[in-house]
């Protein structure tokens, strides 16, 4: 399957480029709607404060590797469950962890690198508490924790990808990096929807427009190469 996934990785590159190109425009839409010098709504600044706090903690204090490994293996387990695939024998230590799955799937293998489990848990906790009290009174707190947990995901994912990862080797490097880049970029775009006045409809329209732009670039490049070779 690796040759097939290598081709799939190549085919995903235009979508990765389109998703990256859409992010600055998302922030520009947010600034235009606010009609001021700042890109972000106040909740966005709380998110950035939480993000920055975690980066400082990550650089200055001992890293909670076991906490990351637990989240990593739980994410494998969760995605196996979501896909209806049996998972068992979850093991976690400060040196690493493992989960036995009955069937391989690229989303299960790569999930920890694009799915911020602890960010999801913060959202889930707020959803549960909303059933008992008004959590909007503590919105800065919630957005700060969203930023902190997202930074946790980003810093540890970046650190792990510098090392030899069996998950990446199993799926192929090009395909794995393309999937990880695309899904993380889309995740940032969705966060921008939450952090700015830009809407989900704005984001979808931008993604489509940038994808068409990248296809146009590909067509022009192909036309140029064919003319040069003829």
C-alpha positions as CSV (number, residue, x, y, z in Angstrom):
1,X,0.0,0.0,0.0
2,X,2.9,2.4,0.4
3,X,3.2,3.2,-3.3
4,X,-0.5,4.1,-3.3
5,X,-0.2,6.2,-0.2
6,X,2.9,8.0,-1.7
7,X,0.7,9.0,-4.7
8,X,-2.1,10.0,-2.3
9,X,0.4,12.1,-0.5
10,X,1.4,13.9,-3.7
11,X,-2.3,14.5,-4.5
12,X,-2.9,16.0,-1.1
13,X,-0.2,18.6,-1.5
14,X,-2.4,21.1,-3.4
15,X,-5.0,20.9,-0.7
16,X,-2.3,21.5,1.9
17,X,-1.2,24.6,0.0
18,X,-4.8,25.8,-0.4
19,X,-5.5,25.4,3.3
20,X,-2.4,27.3,4.2
21,X,-3.2,30.1,1.8
22,X,-6.7,30.5,3.3
23,X,-5.4,31.2,6.9
24,X,-4.1,34.8,6.3
25,X,-7.3,35.7,4.5
26,X,-9.4,34.3,7.4
27,X,-7.6,36.8,9.7
28,X,-8.1,39.6,7.2
29,X,-11.8,38.9,7.1
30,X,-11.9,39.1,10.9
31,X,-10.0,42.4,10.9
32,X,-12.3,43.9,8.2
33,X,-15.4,42.9,10.2
34,X,-14.1,44.4,13.4
35,X,-12.9,47.5,11.5
36,X,-10.0,48.0,13.7
37,X,-6.2,47.3,14.0
38,X,-6.7,43.9,15.8
39,X,-7.4,40.7,14.1
40,X,-8.8,38.8,17.1
41,X,-11.8,39.2,19.2
42,X,-11.1,39.4,23.0
43,X,-11.6,35.7,23.4
44,X,-8.9,35.2,20.8
45,X,-6.4,37.1,22.9
46,X,-7.2,34.9,25.9
47,X,-6.6,31.9,23.7
48,X,-3.2,33.4,22.7
49,X,-2.4,34.1,26.3
50,X,-3.0,30.4,27.2
51,X,-1.0,29.3,24.1
52,X,1.9,31.5,25.1
53,X,1.8,30.4,28.7
54,X,2.1,26.7,27.7
55,X,5.1,27.5,25.4
56,X,6.9,29.2,28.2
57,X,6.2,26.2,30.6
58,X,7.3,23.8,27.9
59,X,10.6,25.6,27.5
60,X,11.3,26.3,31.1
61,X,10.0,23.3,33.1
62,X,10.4,19.5,32.9
63,X,8.1,18.2,30.2
64,X,5.1,16.1,31.2
65,X,5.9,13.3,28.8
66,X,3.8,10.7,30.5
67,X,0.7,13.0,30.1
68,X,1.4,13.3,26.4
69,X,2.0,9.6,25.9
70,X,-1.3,8.9,27.7
71,X,-3.1,11.3,25.4
72,X,-1.3,9.9,22.4
73,X,-2.4,6.3,23.1
74,X,-5.9,7.3,24.2
75,X,-6.3,9.1,20.8
76,X,-5.3,5.9,19.0
77,X,-7.9,4.1,21.2
78,X,-10.6,6.7,20.6
79,X,-10.2,6.7,16.8
80,X,-10.2,2.9,16.7
81,X,-13.5,3.0,18.6
82,X,-14.9,5.7,16.3
83,X,-14.1,3.6,13.2
84,X,-15.6,0.5,14.8
85,X,-12.2,-1.3,15.1
86,X,-11.4,-3.2,18.3
87,X,-8.6,-1.8,20.4
88,X,-7.1,-3.3,23.6
89,X,-4.0,-3.5,25.8
90,X,-3.4,0.2,26.3
91,X,0.0,0.7,27.9
92,X,1.6,3.9,29.0
93,X,5.0,4.8,30.6
94,X,7.3,7.8,30.6
95,X,9.3,6.0,27.9
96,X,6.4,5.3,25.5
97,X,3.2,3.5,25.1
98,X,1.2,1.2,22.9
99,X,-2.3,0.1,21.9
100,X,-3.2,-3.1,20.1
101,X,-5.7,-2.6,17.3
102,X,-7.4,-5.4,15.4
103,X,-7.1,-3.6,12.0
104,X,-4.8,-0.9,10.7
105,X,-6.2,2.4,9.5
106,X,-4.3,5.5,8.6
107,X,-6.6,7.7,10.7
108,X,-5.9,5.6,13.8
109,X,-2.1,5.7,13.2
110,X,-1.9,9.4,12.5
111,X,-4.7,10.7,14.8
112,X,-2.4,11.8,17.7
113,X,-0.6,14.1,15.3
114,X,-3.7,16.0,14.2
115,X,-6.3,15.5,16.9
116,X,-5.8,17.6,20.0
117,X,-7.4,15.3,22.6
118,X,-7.0,17.5,25.6
119,X,-8.5,20.5,23.7
120,X,-11.5,18.3,23.0
121,X,-11.7,17.4,26.7
122,X,-11.9,21.0,27.6
123,X,-14.7,21.6,25.2
124,X,-16.5,18.5,26.4
125,X,-16.1,19.6,30.0
126,X,-17.7,23.0,29.2
127,X,-20.5,21.3,27.4
128,X,-21.3,19.2,30.4
129,X,-21.1,22.1,32.8
130,X,-23.4,24.1,30.6
131,X,-26.1,21.7,31.6
132,X,-25.8,22.9,35.2
133,X,-24.6,26.5,35.1
134,X,-23.9,29.4,32.8
135,X,-20.2,29.0,31.8
136,X,-20.2,32.1,29.6
137,X,-19.3,34.1,32.7
138,X,-15.9,32.4,32.7
139,X,-15.3,32.6,28.9
140,X,-11.7,34.0,29.3
141,X,-10.9,31.0,31.5
142,X,-12.2,28.6,28.9
143,X,-10.5,30.2,25.9
144,X,-7.2,30.4,27.9
145,X,-7.4,26.6,28.5
146,X,-8.2,26.0,24.9
147,X,-5.0,27.9,23.9
148,X,-3.0,26.1,26.5
149,X,-4.1,22.6,25.4
150,X,-3.7,23.4,21.7
151,X,-0.2,24.6,22.4
152,X,0.4,21.3,24.3
153,X,-0.6,19.5,21.1
154,X,1.5,21.6,18.8
155,X,4.7,21.5,20.9
156,X,4.6,17.8,21.6
157,X,3.6,16.9,18.0
158,X,6.5,18.9,16.7
159,X,8.9,17.3,19.2
160,X,7.7,13.8,18.4
161,X,7.9,14.3,14.6
162,X,11.6,15.0,15.0
163,X,12.1,11.5,16.3
164,X,11.6,8.1,14.6
165,X,7.9,7.3,14.8
166,X,6.6,3.8,13.9
167,X,3.2,5.4,13.1
168,X,4.8,7.6,10.4
169,X,7.0,4.8,9.0
170,X,4.0,2.5,8.7
171,X,1.9,5.0,6.7
172,X,4.8,6.5,4.7
173,X,6.5,9.8,5.3
174,X,5.0,11.9,2.5
175,X,1.4,10.7,3.0
176,X,1.7,11.0,6.8
177,X,3.1,14.6,6.7
178,X,0.5,15.6,4.1
179,X,-2.4,14.3,6.2
180,X,-1.0,15.8,9.4
181,X,-0.3,19.2,7.8
182,X,-3.7,19.4,6.1
183,X,-5.8,18.4,9.1
184,X,-3.8,20.6,11.6
185,X,-4.2,23.5,9.2
186,X,-7.9,22.9,8.9
187,X,-8.1,22.8,12.6
188,X,-6.4,26.2,12.9
189,X,-8.9,27.6,10.4
190,X,-11.8,26.3,12.5
191,X,-10.2,28.0,15.6
192,X,-10.0,31.2,13.6
193,X,-13.8,30.9,13.0
194,X,-14.1,30.8,16.8
195,X,-11.6,33.5,17.5
196,X,-12.7,36.1,14.9
197,X,-16.0,37.4,13.5
198,X,-15.3,35.3,10.4
199,X,-17.9,32.6,9.8
200,X,-17.7,29.0,8.8
201,X,-19.2,29.9,5.5
202,X,-16.4,32.4,5.0
203,X,-13.9,29.7,5.7
204,X,-15.5,27.2,3.3
205,X,-15.7,29.8,0.5
206,X,-12.0,30.7,1.1
207,X,-10.9,27.0,0.9
208,X,-12.8,26.5,-2.3
209,X,-11.4,29.7,-3.9
210,X,-7.8,28.8,-2.8
211,X,-8.2,25.2,-4.1
212,X,-9.3,26.5,-7.5
213,X,-6.3,29.0,-7.4
214,X,-3.9,26.1,-6.7
215,X,-5.4,24.0,-9.5
216,X,-5.0,27.0,-11.9
217,X,-1.3,27.2,-10.9
218,X,-0.9,23.5,-11.5
219,X,-2.5,23.8,-15.0
220,X,-0.2,26.7,-15.9
221,X,2.9,24.8,-14.7
222,X,1.9,21.7,-16.7
223,X,1.2,23.8,-19.8
224,X,4.7,25.5,-19.3
225,X,6.5,22.1,-18.9
226,X,4.7,20.6,-21.9
227,X,5.6,23.6,-24.1
228,X,9.2,23.4,-22.9
229,X,9.5,19.7,-23.7
230,X,8.0,20.0,-27.2
